[in-house]
Amino acid sequence: MSGPRTAPRKHPEPDNTSDVVRWAAFCCVLVPVVLVWYGTSPAAAISTALGLTAVTSACRALLRQSERGAAQLRAEERTPRRGGHSRTGMGAHGGGRHTGGSTPVD
């Protein structure tokens, strides 16, 4: 005999953007260390770190903006639309090919 059934647990969706940003931040620290280890000047390593940080920040902003846009689209898809207007049907401006002749009707 089995015990009482419990509702299935929903696991939260992984935050992929945060994972990417964390790895990028890690690389912003790791790359200059490796550059200095292999003999690059500290000034060059620092400028590399600043450049990587700028690129990481810009990518983070773009990823967050993309996530907000995708969330907004999902929210719009879930809400029912009101009104009877549809753009999928054939209307007066439906286009397509007209098979009728070009002679006037008497």
Beta strands, then each sheet from edge to edge (+ up, - down):
end
